[in-house]
């Protein structure tokens, strides 16, 4: 996805790529991404914010359901 597409996102917006990757703008205005891992099977979910003890800023998982749950959580809590 092009950077211009992610910068146009407003809080609460989510876009889904052709390969299922997701990009969103959290309620706090942070960019949240769910991407397939390149080097190993699985997914990585990240938010462009400093990690907090109660909510990590990055989740690496092999499970699609876990990745989507992490994406939704970061969208709400950052």
Secondary structure by P-SEA (a helix, b strand, c coil): ccaaaaaaccccbbbbccccbbbbbcccbbbbbbbccccccccccccccccccccccccccccaaaaaaaaaaaaccc
